[in-house]
Amino acid sequence: MDARADRVDDADLAEVLRGSGNRLTQARRLVWEVLGANGHLTVAEIADAVAERDASINRSSVYRALEIFAELDLVRESRTDVTGSSTWERRHPDGVIHLVCTECEQVIHHRTDAVDRLRAELTAAGYDPTTIDIRVDIRCCNKGT
């Protein structure tokens, strides 16, 4: 099974983890659910959301879950926060770029063929792009005006 998050639903997560020698623990299940519901969260935000559901799960369990999910290519760490902090989300198709509003801090997934063109250009130049993570700062709203 290809373990890309854009192809893994909640029911498949246990199978993907078992296939890699890991178990679906309560912490991992909750981290996966939180990312599925919200996305673009800092580790602190993920840990807080997990703790609201199960106070016995500590931050180190959240870090470990993210590490395992990243190793399996299920999640990605990005710099979508306007402060430059790392945020985490379930992996999505590569043709999606992040539009980040500098006013309201909303993160919008925007599908574009520009990513495919960039990948083709890099491949033609002899490179093997493994991840393309594009962030474009925008203003999507009139907040503060």
Secondary structure, DSSP 8 states (H G I E B T S, - for coil): ----GGG--GGGHHHHHHHTT----HHHHHHHHHHHHT-SB-HHHHHHHHHHH-TT--HHHHHHHHHHHHHTTSEEEE--STT---EEEE---TTEEEEEETTT--EEEEE-THHHHHHHHHHHTT--------EEEE--S-TT-
